[in-house]
Amino acid sequence: PNAFTYTLNEGTKAENYNITKVEGTLTVTPLTDKVTVTITENSGTEKYDGAEKTVTGYTVSIDNALYTEDDFTYSGTSEAKGTEVGEYPLDLQLDELTNNNPNYEVTFVVNPGKLTITPVTDEIRIIANSDEKVYDGDELTNDGYTVENLPDGFTVEAVVEGGQTDVGNNPNVVISYVIYDENGQDVTDQFT
C-alpha cells in the first residue's frame, strides 16, 4: 500500500469533520519486452613457436538500453590456452550466465571464440653438405648438413645419404629429419 499520515492545520477541530484515510496502491508491471544479451567471445591466431598462447575475454551486446552488464553475472572463465598447432575453444557456457534483474525476461546468446595456433610456414632449409676429393678408390661420403631459418629454441636432426667412388658426381641428399623443441620433444608436425 501507498501509506501516508496527516496532521490537521492549527485551529482545525477534528470533531467538525468526517475524515476517512484511504491508502493507494503503487504497482510496477514487468516490461513485456524481452532482452537478448549477446556474448561474443574473443578469438586470436598465433603462429607456433613452442610457447603457450592464450586468448581471453568477450564483448557484450544488449538489445535494450535499460538492461546493462550490471544486471547479469558470469561465473566462468572465458579463456583458451594452447601450445601445439590446432584450435582451442574459449567454451563459455550458457549455464554460467545469470540474470540478476527480475524485471526482464532475458535470453543469452553466445558466439563462440577460439584460439588458433598455426604451423610454422617460414621456409626452413636443411642443406646436405657437398664435398670433393681426388680419386683414391674409396667411396666419398659426407653426412653433414646445415640448417637455415630455424626459429630460436629448436634443433634439427637429419639423415643425409649419398656416395661417389668413381670419377664423377652423385647427389648428397637429406632423406629424413626431425625437429625438436627446447625440451627435446619431437615437434616436426608443428612445421609445414
N, C-alpha and C positions, 0 to 999 in steps of 0.2 A: 504494500500500500504506500501511497504518497502521503505520509502523515505530516501534520502541522500542529502548531499551537497558536493561540491568540491571546491578546491582552486588550481589555476594554480601555477606551480613552478615559482620561481623567475626568471625573464628574459624571460618567455614564453608569447608570444603575442597571445591573443585570436583571433585576426582577421586572423591569419595564419592557423587557424583550424576550421573545421566544427564540433562543439561539440554538441551532442544530449544527453540529460539526459533521461534515460529510467528507471523508477522505477519498482521494482519487487513486487511480491505478496507472502506473507507468509500465508500458510494455515495449520491449525491443524484440522485433521479429528477426529471424535469421535471414541473411541475404539469400535470394533464390539463385544468384549467380554461382556457378561452380568455378573453382580456381584450379588452374593447371600450373604446376611448378615443374619446369623442365631443367633437369640437371645434365649438363654436358661435361663429361669427364675430359680432362686434358689428354693429349696424345703427344708422342715425340718419337723421333727417329734418330738413332745413333749408329755410327759405324763401329764394328767390333774392334776392340783394342785390348781385350783381356781384362779390363776393369769393369766393375759393376756399374750399371747405369740405372737411373731412377726417373720416373715420371710421377708427379703427384698433383692432386687438386682437381677442381672442377669450376665451372661457371654456372650461374643460376639465372634463369629467365622466368618471370612470373607474369601471367596474363591479366592480373588485377592489381592496380596501383595501391589498393588499400591493404593488400596482403604483402608482407615483407619477409626477408630472410630471418628476421627475429621471430617469426610466427611458426617456424619448424626447427627441428633439430636433426642432426645426422650423427649417428653413434658409431660409425665405422671408420675405416682408414682408406682414403682414396689414394692408393699407391700401387705402383708396379715396379718390380726390380728384376733385373736380369743381367747375365754376363755373356751367355752364348748367343749365337745367331738365332733369331726367332721372334715370335710375338708374345707379349706378356700383357694380359688384360688388367685394367685397374679394378674391375669387379665390384663396383659399388652396388649394393643390393637394396631393393625397394623396402624390405623389412627393416632396414637401418635408418629409414626416414620417418619422422613422426610429426604430425600436425599438432601444434600446441594451442591453436586458436579454435575454440568450438563454434565460432561464428561463421565458419566457412567449411564447405564440403570441398576437400582438396584431393586432386589426383596428381600423383608424382609420376613423371616420365624420365627415364634415364637413357641418355645417349651414350653408349659405352666408348671409353677411350682405351688406348693401349700404348705400350712401349714396343717399338720395333727396333731390333738390332740387326743391321745388315752386314753381310760378309765384307771383308776387305776386298776391294776391286782394283786397287792400285796394282800395276804390273810389278811383280816380284820376279827377278831374273835369277835363275840358278845356271851358271855358265860352267860347263865342263872345261877343264884345262886343256890347252894344246901343248904339244911337246915335239921335239925332234932330236935325231941323233944320226951319226954316220953308221951305215950298215955294219953290223958285227955278228949277225946270225941269231941274236937273241930278240925275243919279242919286246917291242916298245909299248909300255902301258903307262897310264897316269890316271889315278882315281881321284885326283884333286878337283876342286871346284871353288868358285867364288859366288857370293850371293849379293845382289844389288836390290835396294829399295825395301828391305825387310824392316818393318816397324821396330822401334826400340823395345827391348824386353823379350824378343822372340829369337829362336835359333832354328837352324835347319840341319838335318842330316840327310845326305843324298848318296845314292849309289850311282857310280859312273862306270860305264863299260866301253871298252874299245881296245884294239891292239893292232899292231902292224909289225911284221917280221921282215918281209922283203922290201926292196926299194919301192916307194910309192906312198900313198896316204890312205887313211881309213878314218871314218868318223869316230870321235870320242864323245859319247852321249850320256846324259843324265837319264837313267831308266826309271828311277823312283826317288821319292823324297818324303820326309815327314817334317812338319813344322811343330815346334814345341813352344809353350809359353814359359814364363819365368819360373814356374813351379815344376817344369818338366812334364807337363801334361800335353798329350797329342792334341793339337787344335787345328790340324790340317783342314778339316771340314769347315772351319770358320773363314777360310780364304777361298776365293773363286779363281 
